[in-house]
């Protein structure tokens, strides 16, 4: 069901047909609550067995996949979201396994809110949808109140949020991040490498190029895409895009558009 504003969608999936997803990336945060059964969530090179009552979280541009257990396939409900007010609540949750899996919560405590969100007309009831989404995250944050995060994790979360909110600005770079967070370049580099295994400059560039793919798929011109992703020089953007993706942005956009038009 489409959801307005910063919300994207919510839903419920019975995986008795062994429905799976990935490997791939998503451009938003997605929280899955396992209603029954069990399955596996893979984030990067880490694999997590997840069962009824637990939840797993997908973060923007993580390389992930997930699939049900063949003998006891899971059924889950999910909510997709973007926006600082949602991410702020998510960051208050104490995850039981890395930043991927949240501990067991009774279905009576959380499932009615997911069901309510799935039933409403969120285009008409935009504020209701946003309120329910915040309530869902609030229940997790209250039940699993986060202990103080390590310095590296706190640094990474703050930097990632800055990137998500400012990537489109041509003058936004690592210096801006460091000045905003009052940390050195060495500290920023260390926290990114420790948390996600990627240098901050590479992370920022990958984020911008992944967003560029989205704009191109939606029919934006190369110049508009470049400007929308923080590149003031469209020729420089095209060179970077081709080096990373393997084809020029114009060709990528046309091919993606043609593929979307196919029945």
N, C-alpha and C positions, 0 to 999 in steps of 0.2 A: 504494500500500500504506500503510495507516494506521500511524503510528509513535507510540509512547507518550511520556509525559513532555512535555518541551519540543519534541520533534520533532512534525511534523505529517504529512508524507508524503514519498515519494520515488517516482520512476518513470522511464519511458523513453518517448519519443514519436517515431515515424516520421512525418514530415510530408509524405510523398509525396502525400497528399490535400490539401495546402496548408492544413493546420490552422493557425489563428492565434488570438491572444488579445488582447482589448482593443478600444478603450481602456478603462481602468478602473484600480482600485487593489486591492492585496492587503494583508492585515493581518499579514504576516509577512515574513521574509527568504526569498528563493528564489534559489538558485545553479543556473544552467544550464551544463552542459558540452556543447559541440557535438562530436558524434562524427564526423559527416561532413556535407558540403554547406555551405550558407551561408544567411543570412537577415538580417533587420534588427530591431534593438531600438531603440525610441523611449522616451525618458524625458523627460517635460516637452516642451520645445521642441528637444531635441537628438536626433539620429538617428545610430545606429552600425551600420555593416556588420560583421557577425560571421561568422567562418568556422570550419571544422573545427580543433579544438585550442584554440580560444579559449573563454572563459566570460563570461557576463554575469550581473549580480546585480540583483535587484529588492529594494528596501527598503520597509518598511511605509509605506503611504499615498502612495507616489510615483505619479504619474499616468503609466501606462505602456501600451505595446502592443508586440507582436512578431509577426513573420510570416516565412515561409520565402521564399527566392528561387524564382521560378517555374521557372527552367530547371535549378536545382540545389538542390532543397529540402533543408533540414537535417534531421538526426536528432539528438536531444539526450537527455540524461538530466539529472535535476534532484533537488534536495533542498530541502525547506522546513524552516525552523527558527526558533525563538525562544529566548530565554534568554541571560543575560549571558555564560556560558562560551563559547557559539558566536560571539556578536557580538564578544567580545574577540579571538578568533582572526581573524575577518573583518577587524577593524580593523588587524591587523598586515600585511595584504596590500598590496603596492604595485600599485595599478591602473594599467594602461597608458593608459586613457582615462577621465578624470574619476574618478568613483567607481562606474562602471558596467561596464567591460570589463576582464577580466584577460587577460594575454598567453598565448601558446601553451604548452601542456603536452602531452607525449606521451601518447597514449591508454593505452599499456602502464603508465604510471606512476599513472594515476588511475582508469581505467575499471573495473579489477577490484574496487575498493572500492565504486563505485556499483553494480555488478552484485551484489556480495555483499549490500549493503544492500537491494536490490530483492528478493532471494531469501528473506531470513529472515522468520520470524514475529516481528515486532517487539513484538507484545503479550506474547508469552511471553519473548522475548529482548530485553527493554527495555534492559538495560545494554550488551548487544552492539551494539544499534542506535545508542545514544548514543556508544559508543566508536568505531564506524566513522565516524559523522558528524564527530566531532572529528578523526579521522585524515585524512579528506578535506580538511577546512579546514586542518589542520596541514601537509599536503603543499603546498597553495597558499601558506601563510604562509612555509614554508621556501624554496620556489623563488622566490617573489616577495616577499622580505623588504622591508617598508616602510621607506623613508627617512623622516626626520622630516617630519611633516605640517606644513602651514602652521598658524599660530596659529588662523586662522578655522576650518579644517577640524577641528582637534583640539577646539576649543571646541564646535563644532556636534555632533560625534560624542558628546562627553561629555554635552552637554545633552539630546540626543535619547535617549540611554540612560536618563538620569534620568527623562525624561517617560514612557518606556515602562514603567518599573518603579514609578512613583509616581503616575500620572495619576488613580488611583481615590481618592486622599486629598484630602478637602475643603480642607485647609490647604496643599496643594501648589500653589505659584504661581511667578512669575518671581523673586520675592525669595528663595525657597528655592533655586532653581537658582543664582542669583548668589552667595548665601552659601556654598553647597556647593562651587562652582567657584572661589570667591574672585575674582570679576570684577565689574565694574560693570554696571549696566543698559545703558549705552551700548555697552559691549563686546559684551554678549550680543546686543543688537539688530544691531550691525554684522556679527557673524559669521553670524547667521541670514540676513540680507538678502543677504550676499555669496554664501553657499553654496547657499541654496534659494530666494532671492527673496521670502521671507515673513517678516514680523515674528514674533518668538518667541511673543507673546501669541496671535496668529492661529493659529500652528502648534499650540500647546497646545490651543486651543479646537477646532480641526479634528480633532485626534487624539481628544479626548474624545467629540466628536459621532460620529465614524466608529465608535468602539468602542460607542457607544450604539446605533447602527444594528444592530450584531451582536447585542447583547443583546435588542433588541426583536424581531429576526427569530427568535430562539430562544425567544420566548414570555415573556420577563421583563415584569413590570408596569412602568408608567411610573415609579413610585416606586422600585422596586428598581433599575431601569436608572439613574436619576438618582444614587442612592447609590453604585452600582457604578462610576460614571464621575466621581466627585468633586464632585457637586452635592448640597449638603445641602438645598436648596429645590427640590422637584419642580416647583412652578409656574414658578419662574425657568428651570429646565431646559426645560420645555415651551415657554416663550416663545422661548428661544434656538434650540431645535430647529426650531420652525415657521419662524422667520425664515431659518434656514440651508437647510432641506430643502424647505420649501414646504407642509408639512402637519403637524398635531400628531403627537407621538410615538405616541399610542394608535392613531390611524388608520394610521400608517405600519406599526406592528407587526402590526395586524390584516390589512392588505393584503398585507404580505410573507408572513405566515403562510398566508393563503389561496392565494397564488401558489405557495408551496412544496408545498401539498397537491394542486395540479393535476397530472394525469397528463402 
